[in-house]
Amino acid sequence: MRARACTQITAGASTLTVAWTGATVATDGSLTIKLCYDDSEIGSKPWRKYKDAIAKNKQCQQTVVESSALATSVAYSPATYDIEIPRNIAPAKYTVQVLNSNPTDGYTQWGETSCAFSIDTYERLPSSLVGTMSFLIAFSIVAGTAGYMIDRKKQNAAAAAFR
């Protein structure tokens, strides 16, 4: 089985079209689509290491997403599937893995893209909001300092009356 998907994607704003060929159609089977870190993204990160057992392969688990698959129970036909990329996917290089499974035998086939694609983060903060937040942070620091100084001056004046 082969899978195809090569493009530049923005998390939260793009959809990924995954196409596959050669899947053995089982009457009670379905496909699962996973996102896998590219070999260049593994490096010295032991939590992303490749394992032969599909269920234990940490290279194909998105750590930021609660599930380990982008789509489950995908029908064989048509041989394409559009997936909306969630916003909380880490910016990295990924490949797509398509797994063919049935309830009795588990995973029977799998295919992975031969090319890696990058996911960029989706910038959710407009520049006007960043400017407003910066102003309010600076204002809170100034107001807090002024309040501290006024309170300290009042305490010193009250303490001077008892000397």
PyMOL CGO cylinders between C-alpha atoms (Angstrom):
from pymol import cmd
from pymol.cgo import CYLINDER

trace = [
    CYLINDER, 0.00, 0.00, 0.00, 1.33, 3.47, -0.84, 0.3, 1, 1, 1, 1, 1, 1,
    CYLINDER, 1.33, 3.47, -0.84, 0.32, 6.87, 0.50, 0.3, 1, 1, 1, 1, 1, 1,
    CYLINDER, 0.32, 6.87, 0.50, 0.90, 10.29, -1.07, 0.3, 1, 1, 1, 1, 1, 1,
    CYLINDER, 0.90, 10.29, -1.07, 0.96, 13.71, 0.59, 0.3, 1, 1, 1, 1, 1, 1,
    CYLINDER, 0.96, 13.71, 0.59, 3.62, 16.36, 0.00, 0.3, 1, 1, 1, 1, 1, 1,
    CYLINDER, 3.62, 16.36, 0.00, 2.94, 20.02, 0.59, 0.3, 1, 1, 1, 1, 1, 1,
    CYLINDER, 2.94, 20.02, 0.59, 3.45, 22.95, 2.97, 0.3, 1, 1, 1, 1, 1, 1,
    CYLINDER, 3.45, 22.95, 2.97, 0.73, 23.10, 5.61, 0.3, 1, 1, 1, 1, 1, 1,
    CYLINDER, 0.73, 23.10, 5.61, -0.33, 25.64, 8.22, 0.3, 1, 1, 1, 1, 1, 1,
    CYLINDER, -0.33, 25.64, 8.22, -1.80, 24.11, 11.36, 0.3, 1, 1, 1, 1, 1, 1,
    CYLINDER, -1.80, 24.11, 11.36, -5.36, 25.22, 12.00, 0.3, 1, 1, 1, 1, 1, 1,
    CYLINDER, -5.36, 25.22, 12.00, -5.77, 26.77, 8.57, 0.3, 1, 1, 1, 1, 1, 1,
    CYLINDER, -5.77, 26.77, 8.57, -5.03, 23.97, 6.07, 0.3, 1, 1, 1, 1, 1, 1,
    CYLINDER, -5.03, 23.97, 6.07, -6.38, 20.62, 5.07, 0.3, 1, 1, 1, 1, 1, 1,
    CYLINDER, -6.38, 20.62, 5.07, -4.24, 17.68, 4.04, 0.3, 1, 1, 1, 1, 1, 1,
    CYLINDER, -4.24, 17.68, 4.04, -5.42, 15.43, 1.24, 0.3, 1, 1, 1, 1, 1, 1,
    CYLINDER, -5.42, 15.43, 1.24, -4.15, 11.87, 1.68, 0.3, 1, 1, 1, 1, 1, 1,
    CYLINDER, -4.15, 11.87, 1.68, -4.43, 9.43, -1.22, 0.3, 1, 1, 1, 1, 1, 1,
    CYLINDER, -4.43, 9.43, -1.22, -3.59, 5.73, -1.19, 0.3, 1, 1, 1, 1, 1, 1,
    CYLINDER, -3.59, 5.73, -1.19, -3.35, 2.85, -3.62, 0.3, 1, 1, 1, 1, 1, 1,
    CYLINDER, -3.35, 2.85, -3.62, -3.12, -0.92, -3.22, 0.3, 1, 1, 1, 1, 1, 1,
    CYLINDER, -3.12, -0.92, -3.22, -5.10, -1.33, -0.03, 0.3, 1, 1, 1, 1, 1, 1,
    CYLINDER, -5.10, -1.33, -0.03, -6.56, -4.81, 0.37, 0.3, 1, 1, 1, 1, 1, 1,
    CYLINDER, -6.56, -4.81, 0.37, -10.26, -4.26, 0.92, 0.3, 1, 1, 1, 1, 1, 1,
    CYLINDER, -10.26, -4.26, 0.92, -11.70, -6.26, 3.83, 0.3, 1, 1, 1, 1, 1, 1,
    CYLINDER, -11.70, -6.26, 3.83, -15.44, -6.39, 4.54, 0.3, 1, 1, 1, 1, 1, 1,
    CYLINDER, -15.44, -6.39, 4.54, -15.05, -5.36, 8.16, 0.3, 1, 1, 1, 1, 1, 1,
    CYLINDER, -15.05, -5.36, 8.16, -11.79, -3.43, 7.84, 0.3, 1, 1, 1, 1, 1, 1,
    CYLINDER, -11.79, -3.43, 7.84, -10.96, 0.25, 7.79, 0.3, 1, 1, 1, 1, 1, 1,
    CYLINDER, -10.96, 0.25, 7.79, -8.03, 2.61, 7.40, 0.3, 1, 1, 1, 1, 1, 1,
    CYLINDER, -8.03, 2.61, 7.40, -6.31, 4.70, 10.04, 0.3, 1, 1, 1, 1, 1, 1,
    CYLINDER, -6.31, 4.70, 10.04, -4.28, 7.78, 9.10, 0.3, 1, 1, 1, 1, 1, 1,
    CYLINDER, -4.28, 7.78, 9.10, -1.41, 8.86, 11.33, 0.3, 1, 1, 1, 1, 1, 1,
    CYLINDER, -1.41, 8.86, 11.33, 1.05, 11.72, 11.29, 0.3, 1, 1, 1, 1, 1, 1,
    CYLINDER, 1.05, 11.72, 11.29, 4.67, 10.60, 11.81, 0.3, 1, 1, 1, 1, 1, 1,
    CYLINDER, 4.67, 10.60, 11.81, 7.72, 12.68, 12.60, 0.3, 1, 1, 1, 1, 1, 1,
    CYLINDER, 7.72, 12.68, 12.60, 10.25, 12.69, 9.77, 0.3, 1, 1, 1, 1, 1, 1,
    CYLINDER, 10.25, 12.69, 9.77, 13.62, 11.03, 10.49, 0.3, 1, 1, 1, 1, 1, 1,
    CYLINDER, 13.62, 11.03, 10.49, 15.25, 14.48, 10.52, 0.3, 1, 1, 1, 1, 1, 1,
    CYLINDER, 15.25, 14.48, 10.52, 12.98, 15.49, 13.46, 0.3, 1, 1, 1, 1, 1, 1,
    CYLINDER, 12.98, 15.49, 13.46, 13.87, 12.54, 15.67, 0.3, 1, 1, 1, 1, 1, 1,
    CYLINDER, 13.87, 12.54, 15.67, 17.50, 13.43, 16.38, 0.3, 1, 1, 1, 1, 1, 1,
    CYLINDER, 17.50, 13.43, 16.38, 18.34, 12.91, 20.04, 0.3, 1, 1, 1, 1, 1, 1,
    CYLINDER, 18.34, 12.91, 20.04, 14.71, 12.77, 21.18, 0.3, 1, 1, 1, 1, 1, 1,
    CYLINDER, 14.71, 12.77, 21.18, 14.19, 9.25, 22.58, 0.3, 1, 1, 1, 1, 1, 1,
    CYLINDER, 14.19, 9.25, 22.58, 10.45, 9.76, 22.95, 0.3, 1, 1, 1, 1, 1, 1,
    CYLINDER, 10.45, 9.76, 22.95, 10.17, 9.89, 19.13, 0.3, 1, 1, 1, 1, 1, 1,
    CYLINDER, 10.17, 9.89, 19.13, 12.15, 6.74, 18.33, 0.3, 1, 1, 1, 1, 1, 1,
    CYLINDER, 12.15, 6.74, 18.33, 10.96, 4.27, 15.71, 0.3, 1, 1, 1, 1, 1, 1,
    CYLINDER, 10.96, 4.27, 15.71, 9.76, 0.85, 16.90, 0.3, 1, 1, 1, 1, 1, 1,
    CYLINDER, 9.76, 0.85, 16.90, 8.79, -2.14, 14.75, 0.3, 1, 1, 1, 1, 1, 1,
    CYLINDER, 8.79, -2.14, 14.75, 5.48, -2.69, 16.56, 0.3, 1, 1, 1, 1, 1, 1,
    CYLINDER, 5.48, -2.69, 16.56, 2.92, -0.24, 15.18, 0.3, 1, 1, 1, 1, 1, 1,
    CYLINDER, 2.92, -0.24, 15.18, 1.21, 0.27, 18.55, 0.3, 1, 1, 1, 1, 1, 1,
    CYLINDER, 1.21, 0.27, 18.55, 4.56, 1.13, 20.20, 0.3, 1, 1, 1, 1, 1, 1,
    CYLINDER, 4.56, 1.13, 20.20, 5.99, 3.28, 17.39, 0.3, 1, 1, 1, 1, 1, 1,
    CYLINDER, 5.99, 3.28, 17.39, 6.48, 6.65, 19.09, 0.3, 1, 1, 1, 1, 1, 1,
    CYLINDER, 6.48, 6.65, 19.09, 7.59, 8.23, 15.81, 0.3, 1, 1, 1, 1, 1, 1,
    CYLINDER, 7.59, 8.23, 15.81, 3.94, 8.16, 14.70, 0.3, 1, 1, 1, 1, 1, 1,
    CYLINDER, 3.94, 8.16, 14.70, 2.27, 9.67, 17.73, 0.3, 1, 1, 1, 1, 1, 1,
    CYLINDER, 2.27, 9.67, 17.73, 1.53, 13.35, 17.88, 0.3, 1, 1, 1, 1, 1, 1,
    CYLINDER, 1.53, 13.35, 17.88, 2.50, 14.34, 21.39, 0.3, 1, 1, 1, 1, 1, 1,
    CYLINDER, 2.50, 14.34, 21.39, 0.41, 17.49, 21.40, 0.3, 1, 1, 1, 1, 1, 1,
    CYLINDER, 0.41, 17.49, 21.40, -2.76, 15.85, 20.16, 0.3, 1, 1, 1, 1, 1, 1,
    CYLINDER, -2.76, 15.85, 20.16, -4.73, 13.69, 22.57, 0.3, 1, 1, 1, 1, 1, 1,
    CYLINDER, -4.73, 13.69, 22.57, -5.17, 10.88, 20.04, 0.3, 1, 1, 1, 1, 1, 1,
    CYLINDER, -5.17, 10.88, 20.04, -2.45, 8.97, 18.26, 0.3, 1, 1, 1, 1, 1, 1,
    CYLINDER, -2.45, 8.97, 18.26, -4.18, 9.18, 14.85, 0.3, 1, 1, 1, 1, 1, 1,
    CYLINDER, -4.18, 9.18, 14.85, -5.49, 12.00, 12.69, 0.3, 1, 1, 1, 1, 1, 1,
    CYLINDER, -5.49, 12.00, 12.69, -8.35, 9.92, 11.33, 0.3, 1, 1, 1, 1, 1, 1,
    CYLINDER, -8.35, 9.92, 11.33, -9.74, 6.50, 12.20, 0.3, 1, 1, 1, 1, 1, 1,
    CYLINDER, -9.74, 6.50, 12.20, -12.34, 4.25, 10.54, 0.3, 1, 1, 1, 1, 1, 1,
    CYLINDER, -12.34, 4.25, 10.54, -11.68, 5.75, 7.10, 0.3, 1, 1, 1, 1, 1, 1,
    CYLINDER, -11.68, 5.75, 7.10, -13.50, 3.99, 4.26, 0.3, 1, 1, 1, 1, 1, 1,
    CYLINDER, -13.50, 3.99, 4.26, -11.49, 2.37, 1.46, 0.3, 1, 1, 1, 1, 1, 1,
    CYLINDER, -11.49, 2.37, 1.46, -13.36, 4.18, -1.28, 0.3, 1, 1, 1, 1, 1, 1,
    CYLINDER, -13.36, 4.18, -1.28, -12.79, 6.83, -2.50, 0.3, 1, 1, 1, 1, 1, 1,
    CYLINDER, -12.79, 6.83, -2.50, -9.04, 6.41, -2.20, 0.3, 1, 1, 1, 1, 1, 1,
    CYLINDER, -9.04, 6.41, -2.20, -8.54, 9.94, -0.88, 0.3, 1, 1, 1, 1, 1, 1,
    CYLINDER, -8.54, 9.94, -0.88, -9.35, 11.59, 2.42, 0.3, 1, 1, 1, 1, 1, 1,
    CYLINDER, -9.35, 11.59, 2.42, -9.20, 15.25, 3.45, 0.3, 1, 1, 1, 1, 1, 1,
    CYLINDER, -9.20, 15.25, 3.45, -8.01, 15.95, 6.99, 0.3, 1, 1, 1, 1, 1, 1,
    CYLINDER, -8.01, 15.95, 6.99, -8.20, 19.34, 8.67, 0.3, 1, 1, 1, 1, 1, 1,
    CYLINDER, -8.20, 19.34, 8.67, -4.91, 19.83, 10.53, 0.3, 1, 1, 1, 1, 1, 1,
    CYLINDER, -4.91, 19.83, 10.53, -5.59, 20.80, 14.16, 0.3, 1, 1, 1, 1, 1, 1,
    CYLINDER, -5.59, 20.80, 14.16, -4.08, 24.00, 15.56, 0.3, 1, 1, 1, 1, 1, 1,
    CYLINDER, -4.08, 24.00, 15.56, -2.12, 22.25, 18.28, 0.3, 1, 1, 1, 1, 1, 1,
    CYLINDER, -2.12, 22.25, 18.28, 0.17, 20.22, 16.01, 0.3, 1, 1, 1, 1, 1, 1,
    CYLINDER, 0.17, 20.22, 16.01, 3.81, 21.02, 16.69, 0.3, 1, 1, 1, 1, 1, 1,
    CYLINDER, 3.81, 21.02, 16.69, 5.70, 22.79, 13.90, 0.3, 1, 1, 1, 1, 1, 1,
    CYLINDER, 5.70, 22.79, 13.90, 7.96, 20.09, 12.43, 0.3, 1, 1, 1, 1, 1, 1,
    CYLINDER, 7.96, 20.09, 12.43, 8.52, 17.90, 9.37, 0.3, 1, 1, 1, 1, 1, 1,
    CYLINDER, 8.52, 17.90, 9.37, 6.10, 14.99, 9.10, 0.3, 1, 1, 1, 1, 1, 1,
    CYLINDER, 6.10, 14.99, 9.10, 5.18, 12.05, 6.92, 0.3, 1, 1, 1, 1, 1, 1,
    CYLINDER, 5.18, 12.05, 6.92, 1.76, 10.42, 6.68, 0.3, 1, 1, 1, 1, 1, 1,
    CYLINDER, 1.76, 10.42, 6.68, 1.19, 6.76, 7.53, 0.3, 1, 1, 1, 1, 1, 1,
    CYLINDER, 1.19, 6.76, 7.53, -1.92, 4.90, 6.37, 0.3, 1, 1, 1, 1, 1, 1,
    CYLINDER, -1.92, 4.90, 6.37, -2.74, 1.69, 8.23, 0.3, 1, 1, 1, 1, 1, 1,
    CYLINDER, -2.74, 1.69, 8.23, -5.12, -1.01, 6.99, 0.3, 1, 1, 1, 1, 1, 1,
    CYLINDER, -5.12, -1.01, 6.99, -6.75, -2.98, 9.79, 0.3, 1, 1, 1, 1, 1, 1,
    CYLINDER, -6.75, -2.98, 9.79, -9.56, -5.35, 10.63, 0.3, 1, 1, 1, 1, 1, 1,
    CYLINDER, -9.56, -5.35, 10.63, -10.93, -6.43, 14.03, 0.3, 1, 1, 1, 1, 1, 1,
    CYLINDER, -10.93, -6.43, 14.03, -9.63, -10.02, 13.89, 0.3, 1, 1, 1, 1, 1, 1,
    CYLINDER, -9.63, -10.02, 13.89, -6.06, -9.57, 12.60, 0.3, 1, 1, 1, 1, 1, 1,
    CYLINDER, -6.06, -9.57, 12.60, -5.27, -6.02, 13.72, 0.3, 1, 1, 1, 1, 1, 1,
    CYLINDER, -5.27, -6.02, 13.72, -3.06, -4.07, 11.30, 0.3, 1, 1, 1, 1, 1, 1,
    CYLINDER, -3.06, -4.07, 11.30, -2.61, -6.00, 8.07, 0.3, 1, 1, 1, 1, 1, 1,
    CYLINDER, -2.61, -6.00, 8.07, -0.97, -3.40, 5.78, 0.3, 1, 1, 1, 1, 1, 1,
    CYLINDER, -0.97, -3.40, 5.78, 0.62, -0.04, 6.10, 0.3, 1, 1, 1, 1, 1, 1,
    CYLINDER, 0.62, -0.04, 6.10, 2.06, 2.59, 3.80, 0.3, 1, 1, 1, 1, 1, 1,
    CYLINDER, 2.06, 2.59, 3.80, 3.98, 5.78, 4.40, 0.3, 1, 1, 1, 1, 1, 1,
    CYLINDER, 3.98, 5.78, 4.40, 4.70, 8.84, 2.29, 0.3, 1, 1, 1, 1, 1, 1,
    CYLINDER, 4.70, 8.84, 2.29, 8.15, 8.97, 0.78, 0.3, 1, 1, 1, 1, 1, 1,
    CYLINDER, 8.15, 8.97, 0.78, 8.49, 12.74, 1.14, 0.3, 1, 1, 1, 1, 1, 1,
    CYLINDER, 8.49, 12.74, 1.14, 8.29, 14.89, 4.23, 0.3, 1, 1, 1, 1, 1, 1,
    CYLINDER, 8.29, 14.89, 4.23, 6.17, 18.01, 4.52, 0.3, 1, 1, 1, 1, 1, 1,
    CYLINDER, 6.17, 18.01, 4.52, 6.38, 20.85, 7.01, 0.3, 1, 1, 1, 1, 1, 1,
    CYLINDER, 6.38, 20.85, 7.01, 3.67, 22.08, 9.31, 0.3, 1, 1, 1, 1, 1, 1,
    CYLINDER, 3.67, 22.08, 9.31, 3.91, 25.72, 10.33, 0.3, 1, 1, 1, 1, 1, 1,
    CYLINDER, 3.91, 25.72, 10.33, 2.17, 27.15, 13.35, 0.3, 1, 1, 1, 1, 1, 1,
    CYLINDER, 2.17, 27.15, 13.35, -0.95, 29.18, 12.82, 0.3, 1, 1, 1, 1, 1, 1,
    CYLINDER, -0.95, 29.18, 12.82, -0.54, 32.69, 14.22, 0.3, 1, 1, 1, 1, 1, 1,
    CYLINDER, -0.54, 32.69, 14.22, -3.71, 33.28, 16.21, 0.3, 1, 1, 1, 1, 1, 1,
    CYLINDER, -3.71, 33.28, 16.21, -2.81, 36.63, 17.78, 0.3, 1, 1, 1, 1, 1, 1,
    CYLINDER, -2.81, 36.63, 17.78, -3.53, 39.73, 15.70, 0.3, 1, 1, 1, 1, 1, 1,
    CYLINDER, -3.53, 39.73, 15.70, -0.96, 42.52, 16.01, 0.3, 1, 1, 1, 1, 1, 1,
    CYLINDER, -0.96, 42.52, 16.01, -3.52, 44.87, 17.62, 0.3, 1, 1, 1, 1, 1, 1,
    CYLINDER, -3.52, 44.87, 17.62, -4.03, 42.35, 20.42, 0.3, 1, 1, 1, 1, 1, 1,
    CYLINDER, -4.03, 42.35, 20.42, -0.28, 42.00, 20.96, 0.3, 1, 1, 1, 1, 1, 1,
    CYLINDER, -0.28, 42.00, 20.96, 0.03, 45.81, 21.21, 0.3, 1, 1, 1, 1, 1, 1,
    CYLINDER, 0.03, 45.81, 21.21, -2.86, 46.03, 23.68, 0.3, 1, 1, 1, 1, 1, 1,
    CYLINDER, -2.86, 46.03, 23.68, -1.39, 43.25, 25.81, 0.3, 1, 1, 1, 1, 1, 1,
    CYLINDER, -1.39, 43.25, 25.81, 2.00, 44.98, 25.85, 0.3, 1, 1, 1, 1, 1, 1,
    CYLINDER, 2.00, 44.98, 25.85, 0.44, 48.27, 26.94, 0.3, 1, 1, 1, 1, 1, 1,
    CYLINDER, 0.44, 48.27, 26.94, -1.56, 46.63, 29.72, 0.3, 1, 1, 1, 1, 1, 1,
    CYLINDER, -1.56, 46.63, 29.72, 1.48, 44.74, 31.02, 0.3, 1, 1, 1, 1, 1, 1,
    CYLINDER, 1.48, 44.74, 31.02, 3.53, 47.95, 31.13, 0.3, 1, 1, 1, 1, 1, 1,
    CYLINDER, 3.53, 47.95, 31.13, 0.63, 49.84, 32.73, 0.3, 1, 1, 1, 1, 1, 1,
    CYLINDER, 0.63, 49.84, 32.73, 0.20, 47.17, 35.42, 0.3, 1, 1, 1, 1, 1, 1,
    CYLINDER, 0.20, 47.17, 35.42, 3.90, 47.35, 36.30, 0.3, 1, 1, 1, 1, 1, 1,
    CYLINDER, 3.90, 47.35, 36.30, 3.75, 51.16, 36.60, 0.3, 1, 1, 1, 1, 1, 1,
    CYLINDER, 3.75, 51.16, 36.60, 0.49, 51.06, 38.60, 0.3, 1, 1, 1, 1, 1, 1,
    CYLINDER, 0.49, 51.06, 38.60, 1.83, 48.35, 40.91, 0.3, 1, 1, 1, 1, 1, 1,
    CYLINDER, 1.83, 48.35, 40.91, 5.05, 50.27, 41.57, 0.3, 1, 1, 1, 1, 1, 1,
    CYLINDER, 5.05, 50.27, 41.57, 3.15, 53.53, 42.19, 0.3, 1, 1, 1, 1, 1, 1,
    CYLINDER, 3.15, 53.53, 42.19, 0.74, 51.78, 44.57, 0.3, 1, 1, 1, 1, 1, 1,
    CYLINDER, 0.74, 51.78, 44.57, 3.64, 50.24, 46.47, 0.3, 1, 1, 1, 1, 1, 1,
    CYLINDER, 3.64, 50.24, 46.47, 5.41, 53.59, 46.79, 0.3, 1, 1, 1, 1, 1, 1,
    CYLINDER, 5.41, 53.59, 46.79, 2.24, 55.39, 48.00, 0.3, 1, 1, 1, 1, 1, 1,
    CYLINDER, 2.24, 55.39, 48.00, 1.53, 52.65, 50.54, 0.3, 1, 1, 1, 1, 1, 1,
    CYLINDER, 1.53, 52.65, 50.54, 5.11, 52.72, 51.81, 0.3, 1, 1, 1, 1, 1, 1,
    CYLINDER, 5.11, 52.72, 51.81, 4.95, 56.51, 52.17, 0.3, 1, 1, 1, 1, 1, 1,
    CYLINDER, 4.95, 56.51, 52.17, 1.71, 56.21, 54.22, 0.3, 1, 1, 1, 1, 1, 1,
    CYLINDER, 1.71, 56.21, 54.22, 3.26, 53.53, 56.43, 0.3, 1, 1, 1, 1, 1, 1,
    CYLINDER, 3.26, 53.53, 56.43, 6.34, 55.67, 57.07, 0.3, 1, 1, 1, 1, 1, 1,
    CYLINDER, 6.34, 55.67, 57.07, 4.12, 58.66, 57.95, 0.3, 1, 1, 1, 1, 1, 1,
    CYLINDER, 4.12, 58.66, 57.95, 2.05, 56.52, 60.34, 0.3, 1, 1, 1, 1, 1, 1,
    CYLINDER, 2.05, 56.52, 60.34, 5.20, 55.07, 61.94, 0.3, 1, 1, 1, 1, 1, 1,
    CYLINDER, 5.20, 55.07, 61.94, 6.68, 58.58, 62.39, 0.3, 1, 1, 1, 1, 1, 1,
    CYLINDER, 6.68, 58.58, 62.39, 3.69, 59.56, 64.59, 0.3, 1, 1, 1, 1, 1, 1,
    CYLINDER, 3.69, 59.56, 64.59, 4.66, 56.90, 67.15, 0.3, 1, 1, 1, 1, 1, 1,
    CYLINDER, 4.66, 56.90, 67.15, 8.36, 57.84, 67.43, 0.3, 1, 1, 1, 1, 1, 1,
]
cmd.load_cgo(trace, "trace")
